Amino acid sequence: MKNITFAGGCFWGIEEYFSRIDGVLSTTVGYVNGHKKEPTYEEVCSGRTGHAEAVSLDFNPDIVSLKDLLKAYWAIIDPTVLNRQGPDRGTQYRTGIYYKDPLDLPVIKESLNQEQLDYVDPIVTEVLPLDYYYDAEGYHQDYLKKNPGGYCHIKLD
């Protein structure tokens, strides 16, 4: 099993999107790479904690590769927009790829470089080691499964 964390706007839709991919074993939503330990949703939304809303994925690389997950990720974000996806605005809605395994970095960089060929504007998606991840509150977990009509900035169908 491997792990990767993606930020791409509101975490509800990102989690639902990746949970539907064969080989993704589990997903959790949370707050990544900020400077406050154990932040609340309200604190993250204030923009003062430095965290991004993100989804952490555990996946089986024998079923789905990191390269394929990255391709899926690029398909649902605009990587050239800073601190915004859809109508969601603020540093907590930035795009980012956060890795635990340093061996994943070359795959991520190659994917980003390949994606850049499709854009005139530079990609601003941050690529960083996973420094800190804290699970969001329970009501955010599997939000769109529990609330099928809930808000989502990406097209799931």
Phi and psi in radians as a Rosetta constraint file:
Dihedral C 1 N 2 CA 2 C 2 CIRCULARHARMONIC -2.211 0.35
Dihedral N 2 CA 2 C 2 N 3 CIRCULARHARMONIC 2.952 0.35
Dihedral C 2 N 3 CA 3 C 3 CIRCULARHARMONIC -2.375 0.35
Dihedral N 3 CA 3 C 3 N 4 CIRCULARHARMONIC 2.501 0.35
Dihedral C 3 N 4 CA 4 C 4 CIRCULARHARMONIC -2.558 0.35
Dihedral N 4 CA 4 C 4 N 5 CIRCULARHARMONIC 2.623 0.35
Dihedral C 4 N 5 CA 5 C 5 CIRCULARHARMONIC -2.170 0.35
Dihedral N 5 CA 5 C 5 N 6 CIRCULARHARMONIC 2.299 0.35
Dihedral C 5 N 6 CA 6 C 6 CIRCULARHARMONIC -2.102 0.35
Dihedral N 6 CA 6 C 6 N 7 CIRCULARHARMONIC 2.403 0.35
Dihedral C 6 N 7 CA 7 C 7 CIRCULARHARMONIC -2.007 0.35
Dihedral N 7 CA 7 C 7 N 8 CIRCULARHARMONIC 2.399 0.35
Dihedral C 7 N 8 CA 8 C 8 CIRCULARHARMONIC -2.886 0.35
Dihedral N 8 CA 8 C 8 N 9 CIRCULARHARMONIC 0.898 0.35
Dihedral C 8 N 9 CA 9 C 9 CIRCULARHARMONIC 1.616 0.35
Dihedral N 9 CA 9 C 9 N 10 CIRCULARHARMONIC -2.723 0.35
Dihedral C 9 N 10 CA 10 C 10 CIRCULARHARMONIC -0.969 0.35
Dihedral N 10 CA 10 C 10 N 11 CIRCULARHARMONIC 2.278 0.35
Dihedral C 10 N 11 CA 11 C 11 CIRCULARHARMONIC -1.317 0.35
Dihedral N 11 CA 11 C 11 N 12 CIRCULARHARMONIC -0.259 0.35
Dihedral C 11 N 12 CA 12 C 12 CIRCULARHARMONIC -1.050 0.35
Dihedral N 12 CA 12 C 12 N 13 CIRCULARHARMONIC -0.888 0.35
Dihedral C 12 N 13 CA 13 C 13 CIRCULARHARMONIC -1.230 0.35
Dihedral N 13 CA 13 C 13 N 14 CIRCULARHARMONIC -0.672 0.35
Dihedral C 13 N 14 CA 14 C 14 CIRCULARHARMONIC -1.064 0.35
Dihedral N 14 CA 14 C 14 N 15 CIRCULARHARMONIC -0.761 0.35
Dihedral C 14 N 15 CA 15 C 15 CIRCULARHARMONIC -1.090 0.35
Dihedral N 15 CA 15 C 15 N 16 CIRCULARHARMONIC -0.827 0.35
Dihedral C 15 N 16 CA 16 C 16 CIRCULARHARMONIC -1.081 0.35
Dihedral N 16 CA 16 C 16 N 17 CIRCULARHARMONIC -0.753 0.35
Dihedral C 16 N 17 CA 17 C 17 CIRCULARHARMONIC -1.003 0.35
Dihedral N 17 CA 17 C 17 N 18 CIRCULARHARMONIC -0.903 0.35
Dihedral C 17 N 18 CA 18 C 18 CIRCULARHARMONIC -1.268 0.35
Dihedral N 18 CA 18 C 18 N 19 CIRCULARHARMONIC -0.484 0.35
Dihedral C 18 N 19 CA 19 C 19 CIRCULARHARMONIC -1.135 0.35
Dihedral N 19 CA 19 C 19 N 20 CIRCULARHARMONIC -0.324 0.35
Dihedral C 19 N 20 CA 20 C 20 CIRCULARHARMONIC -1.547 0.35
Dihedral N 20 CA 20 C 20 N 21 CIRCULARHARMONIC -0.068 0.35
Dihedral C 20 N 21 CA 21 C 21 CIRCULARHARMONIC -1.558 0.35
Dihedral N 21 CA 21 C 21 N 22 CIRCULARHARMONIC 2.199 0.35
Dihedral C 21 N 22 CA 22 C 22 CIRCULARHARMONIC -1.032 0.35
Dihedral N 22 CA 22 C 22 N 23 CIRCULARHARMONIC 2.269 0.35
Dihedral C 22 N 23 CA 23 C 23 CIRCULARHARMONIC 1.799 0.35
Dihedral N 23 CA 23 C 23 N 24 CIRCULARHARMONIC -0.318 0.35
Dihedral C 23 N 24 CA 24 C 24 CIRCULARHARMONIC -1.409 0.35
Dihedral N 24 CA 24 C 24 N 25 CIRCULARHARMONIC 2.008 0.35
Dihedral C 24 N 25 CA 25 C 25 CIRCULARHARMONIC -1.500 0.35
Dihedral N 25 CA 25 C 25 N 26 CIRCULARHARMONIC -0.605 0.35
Dihedral C 25 N 26 CA 26 C 26 CIRCULARHARMONIC -2.768 0.35
Dihedral N 26 CA 26 C 26 N 27 CIRCULARHARMONIC 2.694 0.35
Dihedral C 26 N 27 CA 27 C 27 CIRCULARHARMONIC -2.339 0.35
Dihedral N 27 CA 27 C 27 N 28 CIRCULARHARMONIC 2.553 0.35
Dihedral C 27 N 28 CA 28 C 28 CIRCULARHARMONIC -2.425 0.35
Dihedral N 28 CA 28 C 28 N 29 CIRCULARHARMONIC 2.600 0.35
Dihedral C 28 N 29 CA 29 C 29 CIRCULARHARMONIC -1.790 0.35
Dihedral N 29 CA 29 C 29 N 30 CIRCULARHARMONIC 2.581 0.35
Dihedral C 29 N 30 CA 30 C 30 CIRCULARHARMONIC -2.975 0.35
Dihedral N 30 CA 30 C 30 N 31 CIRCULARHARMONIC -2.867 0.35
Dihedral C 30 N 31 CA 31 C 31 CIRCULARHARMONIC -2.054 0.35
Dihedral N 31 CA 31 C 31 N 32 CIRCULARHARMONIC 2.279 0.35
Dihedral C 31 N 32 CA 32 C 32 CIRCULARHARMONIC -2.129 0.35
Dihedral N 32 CA 32 C 32 N 33 CIRCULARHARMONIC 2.473 0.35
Dihedral C 32 N 33 CA 33 C 33 CIRCULARHARMONIC 0.903 0.35
Dihedral N 33 CA 33 C 33 N 34 CIRCULARHARMONIC 0.710 0.35
Dihedral C 33 N 34 CA 34 C 34 CIRCULARHARMONIC -1.758 0.35
Dihedral N 34 CA 34 C 34 N 35 CIRCULARHARMONIC -3.046 0.35
Dihedral C 34 N 35 CA 35 C 35 CIRCULARHARMONIC -1.862 0.35
Dihedral N 35 CA 35 C 35 N 36 CIRCULARHARMONIC -0.039 0.35
Dihedral C 35 N 36 CA 36 C 36 CIRCULARHARMONIC -1.817 0.35
Dihedral N 36 CA 36 C 36 N 37 CIRCULARHARMONIC 2.274 0.35
Dihedral C 36 N 37 CA 37 C 37 CIRCULARHARMONIC -1.307 0.35
Dihedral N 37 CA 37 C 37 N 38 CIRCULARHARMONIC 2.404 0.35
Dihedral C 37 N 38 CA 38 C 38 CIRCULARHARMONIC 0.871 0.35
Dihedral N 38 CA 38 C 38 N 39 CIRCULARHARMONIC 1.002 0.35
Dihedral C 38 N 39 CA 39 C 39 CIRCULARHARMONIC -1.267 0.35
Dihedral N 39 CA 39 C 39 N 40 CIRCULARHARMONIC 2.727 0.35
Dihedral C 39 N 40 CA 40 C 40 CIRCULARHARMONIC -1.640 0.35
Dihedral N 40 CA 40 C 40 N 41 CIRCULARHARMONIC 2.873 0.35
Dihedral C 40 N 41 CA 41 C 41 CIRCULARHARMONIC -0.997 0.35
Dihedral N 41 CA 41 C 41 N 42 CIRCULARHARMONIC -0.771 0.35
Dihedral C 41 N 42 CA 42 C 42 CIRCULARHARMONIC -1.068 0.35
Dihedral N 42 CA 42 C 42 N 43 CIRCULARHARMONIC -0.707 0.35
Dihedral C 42 N 43 CA 43 C 43 CIRCULARHARMONIC -1.156 0.35
Dihedral N 43 CA 43 C 43 N 44 CIRCULARHARMONIC -0.737 0.35
Dihedral C 43 N 44 CA 44 C 44 CIRCULARHARMONIC -1.115 0.35
Dihedral N 44 CA 44 C 44 N 45 CIRCULARHARMONIC -0.735 0.35
Dihedral C 44 N 45 CA 45 C 45 CIRCULARHARMONIC -1.119 0.35
Dihedral N 45 CA 45 C 45 N 46 CIRCULARHARMONIC -0.406 0.35
Dihedral C 45 N 46 CA 46 C 46 CIRCULARHARMONIC -1.195 0.35
Dihedral N 46 CA 46 C 46 N 47 CIRCULARHARMONIC -0.344 0.35
Dihedral C 46 N 47 CA 47 C 47 CIRCULARHARMONIC 1.405 0.35
Dihedral N 47 CA 47 C 47 N 48 CIRCULARHARMONIC 0.098 0.35
Dihedral C 47 N 48 CA 48 C 48 CIRCULARHARMONIC -1.730 0.35
Dihedral N 48 CA 48 C 48 N 49 CIRCULARHARMONIC -0.027 0.35
Dihedral C 48 N 49 CA 49 C 49 CIRCULARHARMONIC -1.709 0.35
Dihedral N 49 CA 49 C 49 N 50 CIRCULARHARMONIC -0.247 0.35
Dihedral C 49 N 50 CA 50 C 50 CIRCULARHARMONIC 1.417 0.35
Dihedral N 50 CA 50 C 50 N 51 CIRCULARHARMONIC -0.022 0.35
Dihedral C 50 N 51 CA 51 C 51 CIRCULARHARMONIC -1.403 0.35
Dihedral N 51 CA 51 C 51 N 52 CIRCULARHARMONIC 2.720 0.35
Dihedral C 51 N 52 CA 52 C 52 CIRCULARHARMONIC -1.949 0.35
Dihedral N 52 CA 52 C 52 N 53 CIRCULARHARMONIC 2.540 0.35
Dihedral C 52 N 53 CA 53 C 53 CIRCULARHARMONIC -1.208 0.35
Dihedral N 53 CA 53 C 53 N 54 CIRCULARHARMONIC 2.326 0.35
Dihedral C 53 N 54 CA 54 C 54 CIRCULARHARMONIC -2.597 0.35
Dihedral N 54 CA 54 C 54 N 55 CIRCULARHARMONIC 2.911 0.35
Dihedral C 54 N 55 CA 55 C 55 CIRCULARHARMONIC -2.162 0.35
Dihedral N 55 CA 55 C 55 N 56 CIRCULARHARMONIC 2.271 0.35
Dihedral C 55 N 56 CA 56 C 56 CIRCULARHARMONIC -1.716 0.35
Dihedral N 56 CA 56 C 56 N 57 CIRCULARHARMONIC 2.255 0.35
Dihedral C 56 N 57 CA 57 C 57 CIRCULARHARMONIC -2.035 0.35
Dihedral N 57 CA 57 C 57 N 58 CIRCULARHARMONIC 2.253 0.35
Dihedral C 57 N 58 CA 58 C 58 CIRCULARHARMONIC -1.742 0.35
Dihedral N 58 CA 58 C 58 N 59 CIRCULARHARMONIC 2.255 0.35
Dihedral C 58 N 59 CA 59 C 59 CIRCULARHARMONIC -2.437 0.35
Dihedral N 59 CA 59 C 59 N 60 CIRCULARHARMONIC 2.730 0.35
Dihedral C 59 N 60 CA 60 C 60 CIRCULARHARMONIC -1.671 0.35
Dihedral N 60 CA 60 C 60 N 61 CIRCULARHARMONIC 1.905 0.35
Dihedral C 60 N 61 CA 61 C 61 CIRCULARHARMONIC -1.178 0.35
Dihedral N 61 CA 61 C 61 N 62 CIRCULARHARMONIC -0.192 0.35
Dihedral C 61 N 62 CA 62 C 62 CIRCULARHARMONIC -1.362 0.35
Dihedral N 62 CA 62 C 62 N 63 CIRCULARHARMONIC -0.283 0.35
Dihedral C 62 N 63 CA 63 C 63 CIRCULARHARMONIC -1.852 0.35
Dihedral N 63 CA 63 C 63 N 64 CIRCULARHARMONIC -0.783 0.35
Dihedral C 63 N 64 CA 64 C 64 CIRCULARHARMONIC -2.366 0.35
Dihedral N 64 CA 64 C 64 N 65 CIRCULARHARMONIC 2.263 0.35
Dihedral C 64 N 65 CA 65 C 65 CIRCULARHARMONIC -1.480 0.35
Dihedral N 65 CA 65 C 65 N 66 CIRCULARHARMONIC 2.777 0.35
Dihedral C 65 N 66 CA 66 C 66 CIRCULARHARMONIC -1.034 0.35
Dihedral N 66 CA 66 C 66 N 67 CIRCULARHARMONIC -0.686 0.35
Dihedral C 66 N 67 CA 67 C 67 CIRCULARHARMONIC -1.003 0.35
Dihedral N 67 CA 67 C 67 N 68 CIRCULARHARMONIC -0.746 0.35
Dihedral C 67 N 68 CA 68 C 68 CIRCULARHARMONIC -1.205 0.35
Dihedral N 68 CA 68 C 68 N 69 CIRCULARHARMONIC -0.659 0.35
Dihedral C 68 N 69 CA 69 C 69 CIRCULARHARMONIC -1.141 0.35
Dihedral N 69 CA 69 C 69 N 70 CIRCULARHARMONIC -0.684 0.35
Dihedral C 69 N 70 CA 70 C 70 CIRCULARHARMONIC -1.119 0.35
Dihedral N 70 CA 70 C 70 N 71 CIRCULARHARMONIC -0.720 0.35
Dihedral C 70 N 71 CA 71 C 71 CIRCULARHARMONIC -1.058 0.35
Dihedral N 71 CA 71 C 71 N 72 CIRCULARHARMONIC -0.731 0.35
Dihedral C 71 N 72 CA 72 C 72 CIRCULARHARMONIC -1.125 0.35
Dihedral N 72 CA 72 C 72 N 73 CIRCULARHARMONIC -0.704 0.35
Dihedral C 72 N 73 CA 73 C 73 CIRCULARHARMONIC -1.073 0.35
Dihedral N 73 CA 73 C 73 N 74 CIRCULARHARMONIC -0.878 0.35
Dihedral C 73 N 74 CA 74 C 74 CIRCULARHARMONIC -1.037 0.35
Dihedral N 74 CA 74 C 74 N 75 CIRCULARHARMONIC -0.507 0.35
Dihedral C 74 N 75 CA 75 C 75 CIRCULARHARMONIC -1.217 0.35
Dihedral N 75 CA 75 C 75 N 76 CIRCULARHARMONIC -0.317 0.35
Dihedral C 75 N 76 CA 76 C 76 CIRCULARHARMONIC -2.003 0.35
Dihedral N 76 CA 76 C 76 N 77 CIRCULARHARMONIC 0.032 0.35
Dihedral C 76 N 77 CA 77 C 77 CIRCULARHARMONIC -2.155 0.35
Dihedral N 77 CA 77 C 77 N 78 CIRCULARHARMONIC 2.870 0.35
Dihedral C 77 N 78 CA 78 C 78 CIRCULARHARMONIC -1.856 0.35
Dihedral N 78 CA 78 C 78 N 79 CIRCULARHARMONIC 1.786 0.35
Dihedral C 78 N 79 CA 79 C 79 CIRCULARHARMONIC -1.325 0.35
Dihedral N 79 CA 79 C 79 N 80 CIRCULARHARMONIC -0.027 0.35
Dihedral C 79 N 80 CA 80 C 80 CIRCULARHARMONIC -1.725 0.35
Dihedral N 80 CA 80 C 80 N 81 CIRCULARHARMONIC -0.005 0.35
Dihedral C 80 N 81 CA 81 C 81 CIRCULARHARMONIC -1.828 0.35
Dihedral N 81 CA 81 C 81 N 82 CIRCULARHARMONIC 2.226 0.35
Dihedral C 81 N 82 CA 82 C 82 CIRCULARHARMONIC -1.571 0.35
Dihedral N 82 CA 82 C 82 N 83 CIRCULARHARMONIC 2.228 0.35
Dihedral C 82 N 83 CA 83 C 83 CIRCULARHARMONIC 1.047 0.35
Dihedral N 83 CA 83 C 83 N 84 CIRCULARHARMONIC 0.640 0.35
Dihedral C 83 N 84 CA 84 C 84 CIRCULARHARMONIC -2.871 0.35
Dihedral N 84 CA 84 C 84 N 85 CIRCULARHARMONIC 2.437 0.35
Dihedral C 84 N 85 CA 85 C 85 CIRCULARHARMONIC -2.494 0.35
Dihedral N 85 CA 85 C 85 N 86 CIRCULARHARMONIC 2.238 0.35
Dihedral C 85 N 86 CA 86 C 86 CIRCULARHARMONIC 0.986 0.35
Dihedral N 86 CA 86 C 86 N 87 CIRCULARHARMONIC -2.422 0.35
Dihedral C 86 N 87 CA 87 C 87 CIRCULARHARMONIC -1.445 0.35
Dihedral N 87 CA 87 C 87 N 88 CIRCULARHARMONIC -0.070 0.35
Dihedral C 87 N 88 CA 88 C 88 CIRCULARHARMONIC -1.425 0.35
Dihedral N 88 CA 88 C 88 N 89 CIRCULARHARMONIC 2.196 0.35
Dihedral C 88 N 89 CA 89 C 89 CIRCULARHARMONIC -2.236 0.35
Dihedral N 89 CA 89 C 89 N 90 CIRCULARHARMONIC 2.481 0.35
Dihedral C 89 N 90 CA 90 C 90 CIRCULARHARMONIC 2.334 0.35
Dihedral N 90 CA 90 C 90 N 91 CIRCULARHARMONIC 2.809 0.35
Dihedral C 90 N 91 CA 91 C 91 CIRCULARHARMONIC -1.065 0.35
Dihedral N 91 CA 91 C 91 N 92 CIRCULARHARMONIC -0.460 0.35
Dihedral C 91 N 92 CA 92 C 92 CIRCULARHARMONIC -1.223 0.35
Dihedral N 92 CA 92 C 92 N 93 CIRCULARHARMONIC -0.200 0.35
Dihedral C 92 N 93 CA 93 C 93 CIRCULARHARMONIC -1.861 0.35
Dihedral N 93 CA 93 C 93 N 94 CIRCULARHARMONIC 0.296 0.35
Dihedral C 93 N 94 CA 94 C 94 CIRCULARHARMONIC -1.165 0.35
Dihedral N 94 CA 94 C 94 N 95 CIRCULARHARMONIC 2.832 0.35
Dihedral C 94 N 95 CA 95 C 95 CIRCULARHARMONIC -1.671 0.35
Dihedral N 95 CA 95 C 95 N 96 CIRCULARHARMONIC 2.499 0.35
Dihedral C 95 N 96 CA 96 C 96 CIRCULARHARMONIC -2.856 0.35
Dihedral N 96 CA 96 C 96 N 97 CIRCULARHARMONIC 2.674 0.35
Dihedral C 96 N 97 CA 97 C 97 CIRCULARHARMONIC -2.159 0.35
Dihedral N 97 CA 97 C 97 N 98 CIRCULARHARMONIC 2.129 0.35
Dihedral C 97 N 98 CA 98 C 98 CIRCULARHARMONIC -2.157 0.35
Dihedral N 98 CA 98 C 98 N 99 CIRCULARHARMONIC 2.140 0.35
Dihedral C 98 N 99 CA 99 C 99 CIRCULARHARMONIC -2.029 0.35
Dihedral N 99 CA 99 C 99 N 100 CIRCULARHARMONIC 2.627 0.35
Dihedral C 99 N 100 CA 100 C 100 CIRCULARHARMONIC -1.690 0.35
Dihedral N 100 CA 100 C 100 N 101 CIRCULARHARMONIC -0.665 0.35
Dihedral C 100 N 101 CA 101 C 101 CIRCULARHARMONIC -1.647 0.35
Dihedral N 101 CA 101 C 101 N 102 CIRCULARHARMONIC 2.007 0.35
Dihedral C 101 N 102 CA 102 C 102 CIRCULARHARMONIC -1.005 0.35
Dihedral N 102 CA 102 C 102 N 103 CIRCULARHARMONIC -0.406 0.35
Dihedral C 102 N 103 CA 103 C 103 CIRCULARHARMONIC -1.205 0.35
Dihedral N 103 CA 103 C 103 N 104 CIRCULARHARMONIC -0.256 0.35
Dihedral C 103 N 104 CA 104 C 104 CIRCULARHARMONIC -1.381 0.35
Dihedral N 104 CA 104 C 104 N 105 CIRCULARHARMONIC -0.364 0.35
Dihedral C 104 N 105 CA 105 C 105 CIRCULARHARMONIC -1.019 0.35
Dihedral N 105 CA 105 C 105 N 106 CIRCULARHARMONIC -0.788 0.35
Dihedral C 105 N 106 CA 106 C 106 CIRCULARHARMONIC -1.060 0.35
Dihedral N 106 CA 106 C 106 N 107 CIRCULARHARMONIC -0.637 0.35
Dihedral C 106 N 107 CA 107 C 107 CIRCULARHARMONIC -1.141 0.35
Dihedral N 107 CA 107 C 107 N 108 CIRCULARHARMONIC -0.747 0.35
Dihedral C 107 N 108 CA 108 C 108 CIRCULARHARMONIC -1.133 0.35
Dihedral N 108 CA 108 C 108 N 109 CIRCULARHARMONIC -0.812 0.35
Dihedral C 108 N 109 CA 109 C 109 CIRCULARHARMONIC -1.092 0.35
Dihedral N 109 CA 109 C 109 N 110 CIRCULARHARMONIC -0.733 0.35
Dihedral C 109 N 110 CA 110 C 110 CIRCULARHARMONIC -1.083 0.35
Dihedral N 110 CA 110 C 110 N 111 CIRCULARHARMONIC -0.737 0.35
Dihedral C 110 N 111 CA 111 C 111 CIRCULARHARMONIC -1.111 0.35
Dihedral N 111 CA 111 C 111 N 112 CIRCULARHARMONIC -0.766 0.35
Dihedral C 111 N 112 CA 112 C 112 CIRCULARHARMONIC -1.108 0.35
Dihedral N 112 CA 112 C 112 N 113 CIRCULARHARMONIC -0.782 0.35
Dihedral C 112 N 113 CA 113 C 113 CIRCULARHARMONIC -1.084 0.35
Dihedral N 113 CA 113 C 113 N 114 CIRCULARHARMONIC -0.684 0.35
Dihedral C 113 N 114 CA 114 C 114 CIRCULARHARMONIC -1.164 0.35
Dihedral N 114 CA 114 C 114 N 115 CIRCULARHARMONIC -0.732 0.35
Dihedral C 114 N 115 CA 115 C 115 CIRCULARHARMONIC -1.115 0.35
Dihedral N 115 CA 115 C 115 N 116 CIRCULARHARMONIC -0.653 0.35
Dihedral C 115 N 116 CA 116 C 116 CIRCULARHARMONIC -1.013 0.35
Dihedral N 116 CA 116 C 116 N 117 CIRCULARHARMONIC -0.495 0.35
Dihedral C 116 N 117 CA 117 C 117 CIRCULARHARMONIC -1.073 0.35
Dihedral N 117 CA 117 C 117 N 118 CIRCULARHARMONIC -0.368 0.35
Dihedral C 117 N 118 CA 118 C 118 CIRCULARHARMONIC -1.535 0.35
Dihedral N 118 CA 118 C 118 N 119 CIRCULARHARMONIC -0.020 0.35
Dihedral C 118 N 119 CA 119 C 119 CIRCULARHARMONIC -2.255 0.35
Dihedral N 119 CA 119 C 119 N 120 CIRCULARHARMONIC 2.569 0.35
Dihedral C 119 N 120 CA 120 C 120 CIRCULARHARMONIC -1.447 0.35
Dihedral N 120 CA 120 C 120 N 121 CIRCULARHARMONIC -0.830 0.35
Dihedral C 120 N 121 CA 121 C 121 CIRCULARHARMONIC -1.262 0.35
Dihedral N 121 CA 121 C 121 N 122 CIRCULARHARMONIC 2.619 0.35
Dihedral C 121 N 122 CA 122 C 122 CIRCULARHARMONIC -1.211 0.35
Dihedral N 122 CA 122 C 122 N 123 CIRCULARHARMONIC 2.562 0.35
Dihedral C 122 N 123 CA 123 C 123 CIRCULARHARMONIC -1.287 0.35
Dihedral N 123 CA 123 C 123 N 124 CIRCULARHARMONIC 2.294 0.35
Dihedral C 123 N 124 CA 124 C 124 CIRCULARHARMONIC -1.919 0.35
Dihedral N 124 CA 124 C 124 N 125 CIRCULARHARMONIC 0.109 0.35
Dihedral C 124 N 125 CA 125 C 125 CIRCULARHARMONIC -1.076 0.35
Dihedral N 125 CA 125 C 125 N 126 CIRCULARHARMONIC 2.172 0.35
Dihedral C 125 N 126 CA 126 C 126 CIRCULARHARMONIC -1.385 0.35
Dihedral N 126 CA 126 C 126 N 127 CIRCULARHARMONIC 2.526 0.35
Dihedral C 126 N 127 CA 127 C 127 CIRCULARHARMONIC -2.168 0.35
Dihedral N 127 CA 127 C 127 N 128 CIRCULARHARMONIC 1.954 0.35
Dihedral C 127 N 128 CA 128 C 128 CIRCULARHARMONIC -2.496 0.35
Dihedral N 128 CA 128 C 128 N 129 CIRCULARHARMONIC 2.724 0.35
Dihedral C 128 N 129 CA 129 C 129 CIRCULARHARMONIC -1.091 0.35
Dihedral N 129 CA 129 C 129 N 130 CIRCULARHARMONIC 2.593 0.35
Dihedral C 129 N 130 CA 130 C 130 CIRCULARHARMONIC -1.265 0.35
Dihedral N 130 CA 130 C 130 N 131 CIRCULARHARMONIC 1.903 0.35
Dihedral C 130 N 131 CA 131 C 131 CIRCULARHARMONIC -1.597 0.35
Dihedral N 131 CA 131 C 131 N 132 CIRCULARHARMONIC -0.719 0.35
Dihedral C 131 N 132 CA 132 C 132 CIRCULARHARMONIC -2.697 0.35
Dihedral N 132 CA 132 C 132 N 133 CIRCULARHARMONIC 2.315 0.35
Dihedral C 132 N 133 CA 133 C 133 CIRCULARHARMONIC -2.385 0.35
Dihedral N 133 CA 133 C 133 N 134 CIRCULARHARMONIC 2.305 0.35
Dihedral C 133 N 134 CA 134 C 134 CIRCULARHARMONIC -2.301 0.35
Dihedral N 134 CA 134 C 134 N 135 CIRCULARHARMONIC 2.178 0.35
Dihedral C 134 N 135 CA 135 C 135 CIRCULARHARMONIC -1.004 0.35
Dihedral N 135 CA 135 C 135 N 136 CIRCULARHARMONIC 2.387 0.35
Dihedral C 135 N 136 CA 136 C 136 CIRCULARHARMONIC -1.230 0.35
Dihedral N 136 CA 136 C 136 N 137 CIRCULARHARMONIC 2.921 0.35
Dihedral C 136 N 137 CA 137 C 137 CIRCULARHARMONIC -0.989 0.35
Dihedral N 137 CA 137 C 137 N 138 CIRCULARHARMONIC 2.682 0.35
Dihedral C 137 N 138 CA 138 C 138 CIRCULARHARMONIC -0.956 0.35
Dihedral N 138 CA 138 C 138 N 139 CIRCULARHARMONIC -0.639 0.35
Dihedral C 138 N 139 CA 139 C 139 CIRCULARHARMONIC -1.191 0.35
Dihedral N 139 CA 139 C 139 N 140 CIRCULARHARMONIC -0.288 0.35
Dihedral C 139 N 140 CA 140 C 140 CIRCULARHARMONIC -1.468 0.35
Dihedral N 140 CA 140 C 140 N 141 CIRCULARHARMONIC -0.404 0.35
Dihedral C 140 N 141 CA 141 C 141 CIRCULARHARMONIC -1.201 0.35
Dihedral N 141 CA 141 C 141 N 142 CIRCULARHARMONIC 2.282 0.35
Dihedral C 141 N 142 CA 142 C 142 CIRCULARHARMONIC 0.912 0.35
Dihedral N 142 CA 142 C 142 N 143 CIRCULARHARMONIC 0.632 0.35
Dihedral C 142 N 143 CA 143 C 143 CIRCULARHARMONIC -0.965 0.35
Dihedral N 143 CA 143 C 143 N 144 CIRCULARHARMONIC -0.816 0.35
Dihedral C 143 N 144 CA 144 C 144 CIRCULARHARMONIC -1.312 0.35
Dihedral N 144 CA 144 C 144 N 145 CIRCULARHARMONIC -0.351 0.35
Dihedral C 144 N 145 CA 145 C 145 CIRCULARHARMONIC -1.250 0.35
Dihedral N 145 CA 145 C 145 N 146 CIRCULARHARMONIC -0.671 0.35
Dihedral C 145 N 146 CA 146 C 146 CIRCULARHARMONIC -1.394 0.35
Dihedral N 146 CA 146 C 146 N 147 CIRCULARHARMONIC -0.448 0.35
Dihedral C 146 N 147 CA 147 C 147 CIRCULARHARMONIC -2.326 0.35
Dihedral N 147 CA 147 C 147 N 148 CIRCULARHARMONIC 1.308 0.35
Dihedral C 147 N 148 CA 148 C 148 CIRCULARHARMONIC -0.998 0.35
Dihedral N 148 CA 148 C 148 N 149 CIRCULARHARMONIC -0.427 0.35
Dihedral C 148 N 149 CA 149 C 149 CIRCULARHARMONIC -1.635 0.35
Dihedral N 149 CA 149 C 149 N 150 CIRCULARHARMONIC 0.174 0.35
Dihedral C 149 N 150 CA 150 C 150 CIRCULARHARMONIC -1.222 0.35
Dihedral N 150 CA 150 C 150 N 151 CIRCULARHARMONIC 2.925 0.35
Dihedral C 150 N 151 CA 151 C 151 CIRCULARHARMONIC -1.116 0.35
Dihedral N 151 CA 151 C 151 N 152 CIRCULARHARMONIC 2.390 0.35
Dihedral C 151 N 152 CA 152 C 152 CIRCULARHARMONIC -2.662 0.35
Dihedral N 152 CA 152 C 152 N 153 CIRCULARHARMONIC 2.242 0.35
Dihedral C 152 N 153 CA 153 C 153 CIRCULARHARMONIC -1.524 0.35
Dihedral N 153 CA 153 C 153 N 154 CIRCULARHARMONIC -0.058 0.35
Dihedral C 153 N 154 CA 154 C 154 CIRCULARHARMONIC -1.996 0.35
Dihedral N 154 CA 154 C 154 N 155 CIRCULARHARMONIC 2.733 0.35
Dihedral C 154 N 155 CA 155 C 155 CIRCULARHARMONIC -1.473 0.35
Dihedral N 155 CA 155 C 155 N 156 CIRCULARHARMONIC 2.071 0.35
Dihedral C 155 N 156 CA 156 C 156 CIRCULARHARMONIC -1.684 0.35
Dihedral N 156 CA 156 C 156 N 157 CIRCULARHARMONIC -0.248 0.35
